[in-house]
Amino acid sequence: MAKAKAREFREMAADAIATKVKEMEANLFDMRLQASLGKLENTALLNTTRKDIARAKTILKQKETAAK
């Protein structure tokens, strides 16, 4: 999974961002499980995914406040 850019999230609709966040959170859960079992080869993906989730949530919050 490549690093998600803030520009990509800004171009998406709010509901699409929310869906993407849920997908990334599920993916993060799976990666954490694999890491605990010692099967995750690239542990840097945990931090990258976590930061991508935070980036997407920030953009989502900005879109929500701008709509008000």
C-alpha positions as CSV (number, residue, x, y, z in Angstrom):
1,M,0.0,0.0,0.0
2,A,1.5,3.3,-1.0
3,K,1.4,6.4,1.2
4,A,-1.8,8.2,0.7
5,K,-1.5,11.9,-0.1
6,A,-3.6,14.6,1.5
7,R,-4.4,15.9,-2.0
8,E,-6.0,12.5,-2.9
9,F,-8.3,12.8,0.1
10,R,-9.2,16.4,-0.7
11,E,-10.4,15.3,-4.1
12,M,-12.7,12.6,-2.6
13,A,-16.2,13.1,-1.3
14,A,-16.7,13.0,2.5
15,D,-18.6,9.6,2.4
16,A,-15.8,8.1,0.2
17,I,-13.2,9.3,2.7
18,A,-15.2,7.7,5.6
19,T,-15.4,4.4,3.7
20,K,-11.7,4.6,3.0
21,V,-10.9,5.2,6.7
22,K,-12.9,2.1,7.7
23,E,-11.0,0.0,5.1
24,M,-7.7,1.3,6.4
25,E,-8.7,0.7,10.0
26,A,-9.6,-2.9,9.2
27,N,-6.4,-3.3,7.3
28,L,-4.4,-1.9,10.3
29,F,-6.2,-4.4,12.6
30,D,-5.2,-7.3,10.3
31,M,-1.6,-6.0,10.1
32,R,-1.4,-5.7,13.9
33,L,-2.6,-9.3,14.2
34,Q,0.0,-10.5,11.7
35,A,2.7,-8.5,13.5
36,S,1.8,-10.1,16.8
37,L,2.0,-13.6,15.2
38,G,5.4,-12.6,13.6
39,K,4.1,-13.0,10.1
40,L,4.2,-9.3,9.1
41,E,7.4,-8.8,7.1
42,N,7.3,-5.0,6.7
43,T,6.4,-3.5,10.1
44,A,6.9,0.0,8.7
45,L,3.4,-0.4,7.1
46,L,1.9,-0.2,10.6
47,N,3.1,3.4,11.0
48,T,2.4,4.4,7.4
49,T,-1.2,3.1,7.7
50,R,-1.7,4.7,11.0
51,K,-0.6,8.1,9.7
52,D,-2.7,7.7,6.5
53,I,-5.8,7.1,8.7
54,A,-4.9,10.3,10.7
55,R,-4.4,12.2,7.5
56,A,-7.8,11.1,6.1
57,K,-9.6,11.8,9.4
58,T,-8.1,15.3,9.4
59,I,-9.3,16.0,5.9
60,L,-12.7,14.6,6.7
61,K,-13.0,16.9,9.7
62,Q,-12.0,19.9,7.6
63,K,-14.7,19.1,5.1
64,E,-17.3,18.7,7.8
65,T,-16.5,22.1,9.4
66,A,-16.3,23.8,6.0
67,A,-19.8,22.5,5.2
68,K,-21.3,24.2,8.3
